[in-house]
């Protein structure tokens, strides 16, 4: 089952509320389940007519071709944030790398006996981390923009059991998320979730995640899965608040564009986490 015949319009209403808190966000949102708002396409434009809708109301609807430019922008900006996050924030979780960098700094002093060079060594190491993070992540971004993010309709809207949604605030797209069916284990994968940095803290990401969960239930999937290389704890708190549980991870995850050269191994490390939310037993 996919949102089709008769054509259905799926909307989730989110009203920003400054008094409630979501783990990992600044503010929560009041969510009206989209399953309560299913209407035929002929009546959907008037669904909220005559109602008092606040200006900060956000709606989640299916992707339309006219959304493509804004969707790519949000995706691009979200991926670009990973460069400094991976280079600098990620180092906090890499004890062995910290020890290696400390050893290299000490060796610099032993060999050169120069306080100036020794003090510069950490900055050189951080610069190398930024360079390699940028190199790999730009390659990954280029790959994504030439595959599924180049033709969202073909990858997500046409296949049965997949879909792509956008969050719309005051007429503009502020968030994205995709669901891709995995026939091998009757699961749906949550993909490409991102929210415009100017509109975070309103519960939009959580509502996008809930939309994928509702889609999975409506389409009789037994589980929702996702993989992430996110460094920020807020991202992991978001998944856990939706009911996901971490089921594994890898320190050897390969992104498109990785060469695994000795220098890259020294200055670019990425940890991949796998999450799963079991909806029902098979």
N, C-alpha and C positions, 0 to 999 in steps of 0.2 A: 504493500500500500504506500502510495506517495500522494501528496496533496493534489489530487486531481479528480476529475469526473464525478460529480459536477465540480467545477473549479471552486476552490475554497480560498479565502483570504485569512491568513493566520496573523493575528495581532496580539501583542502583549503590552498592556498599559503599565507604565512605570511613573509614579509620581514621587519626585525627590522629597525626602523627609529629613530634616536636619537633626532630628532628636534621637534617631535610632542608629545603631552602629553595626556594620558588617565586619567580621574578622578580615583584616587586610585592606579595609577601605575606610575613608573618613566618614562617610554617611551611608545609611541604608536607604532603601526605596520600598515603597508599598507596591507589591507586584500583584496584578490581576492576571490570573492564569489565562493563557491564550485559549485553552480548551473551553473557557466560558464565553469566548468572543468569536466563535466560528460562525460566519455568515456567508451567504451566497455572494458571488462577485457583484451581482446587480444591486445588492443592498449595502455592501461594505462602505461605500463613500459616505453613507448617512448614518453609520453605526453610532457615532457620537454626536449627531446633530441635536441641538437643543440642550446639550449637557454643559455644565460649567467645567471646562477643562482648563487647568492651570497652564501657564505659559511654559513651565518647566516639565511638562508631560512628555515622555518619550515613548515612541511606539516601535515595536519590533515587527517588521514585515519581511516578506520574501524579496530577494534581490531582483532588481529590474535593470534593464540594459543601460538606462540613463544614470545609474548609480556607479558605473564602472570607474570613472575618473576619481571620485571621492573614495571609493573602496580601495583602489590601488594606492592612493595617497596615505590613507590610514595604515594600510599594511606596510608600506615602505617606511613610514616614520616609526612604526612600532619595531620593525626589524633593525633599523639604524640605532635605536636605543640599546640594542644588545651589544654594540661594539664596546662602549665604555663599561657597561655592566659586566661583560665577560672578561675584559682586560683587567679591571680594577676590583669590582665587587667580588668577582669569582675567586680572586686570590685568597680571600679570607677563609675559604673552605678547602684550600689546597695546602695542607701542612707540609707535605714532602717538597712542594715547589718553594714554599717559604724558606725551608731549610736550605735548599739548593741555592737560592738567591743570596741568603746570608753567607753561605760558604764562598760563593763567587766574590762577594764584596770583601770578605776577609782575605781571600787569596789575592785580590787586587792590591790590598795594602801590603801583604807579605812580599809580593813581587816588585811593586813600584815604590814602596815606602813613601807614597804621596798621599797626604790627607785630602788634597783637592780631588784627585782622581777617585779615591775611595768614596768620598762624599757624593761624587757624580755617578758612581756605579748604580745605585738604586734607581736613579732617574733614567739612566740608559736602559736598564732592564724593563722599567715600566713603559718606556717608549717602544721597546721591541714588542712587548705584549700588545700594546695598542696597534702597532703596525700589523702584526699577524692576525689579531682579532678582526681588524678592518678587512684585510685581504680575504680571509675565509668567509666572513659573513657577507661581504659584497658578492662573492661567488655564489653563495647560497641564495641570496636575494635575486641575483640575475637568473638563476635556475628557476626559482618560483615564479618570477614575472614572465617567464617564457613558457611555462607549463600551465598549471591550474589557474593562476591568477591572470593569465593572458586571455583565457576563455572560460569564465565562471559558469556561463550557461551550459557549455558542453561538459564540463567536469562535474558540476554539482546540481544543475537544475533539470537536465534531461535524464540522467540515470535514475532508475527506480531506487528508492531507499536513500537518496542523498538530497541535500538542500543547502541553500546559502541564504542567510538573513542579514539585514542591516537594521541598526537602531537609528531612529530618526528623531531629532529634537528641533523644534521650530523650523521644520522644512529642510533641514540639512542632515546628512548622514554623519553620525558620530561614533558608530561602532559596527563591528562585523563579526560574524562567526559562521562556520560551515559544519555540516554533518555529512560524513561519507560512510555509506554502508559497507560492511565487511562480511561477505557471505560465508567465509570459511568458518567463523565461529558465532554467527548470528549476532554480531555486535555492530554498533555504529561508532565511528571515530569522531570526536570533537576536534575540529581543526581551525586554524587561522583566526582564533579569537584575538581581537585587538580593539581598543577604545582610544579615540582621539585624546591626547594628553590634556587638552584644555577642558575636557568634560569628565574626567575621572573623579572618583569619590562620590558618585551619585547612585551607585548600585547597578550601573548599566552592564558591566561585565557579568555580574551575577545573574541578571535577567537574561542575558544572551545565553549563558550556560543552562539556565532553566528551560529556555526554549528548545535547546537540543535534547534535553531529558524528556520533555513533553513529546517531541517528535519521535524519540525512540520508543516511548510507550505506545503512541498511536500507531506506529508501524510494527509493533510486536517484536521488537528487538529484545534480547535477553540481557544485554549489557551495553554500557557506554564506556569507551576507552579513550585515552589520550596519551600523547607523549610530549614532554616539554624539556627544554634546556634552560628554562627561566632561572635566573639567579636570585631575583628579589623574593624574599619570604612571602610578600603579599600575594604573589601569584599562587603559591602552594597553599596558603590559607584559604584562598578563594576556592580552589578545587576541593579542599577538605570540607569547606562550609556547604558545598553542593552535594556532599555525600561520597565523593571519590576517596579511595584508599590507595596508597602507594603499594604497588605490587612488584616493583623491581627497578633496577637502574643499571647504568653502565658508565664506566670511565673511559671506554674505548669507542664511544659513539662517533660515527663518521658523517660529517656534513659534506654536501657537494662542494668541491673546491679544495678539500683538504688533501695535502700531499704526504703527510706523515713523515716529512723530512726531520732530521735531528733538531734543527732550529725551530721548526714548527712545534715539535713535541715539547720543546723547552719553554716556548713562549705562548702556546695556545693549548689550553686544556678546557674541555667542556664535559659537563656531567649531564647525562640524559636520564630523566625520570619517567617511569611508566605508571599511570593511574588507571584504575578500573572501578566502575560503579555497577554492581550486579543488580539488575532490576527484577529478575526472576530466575529460578533454577530451570535448567533444561531437563 
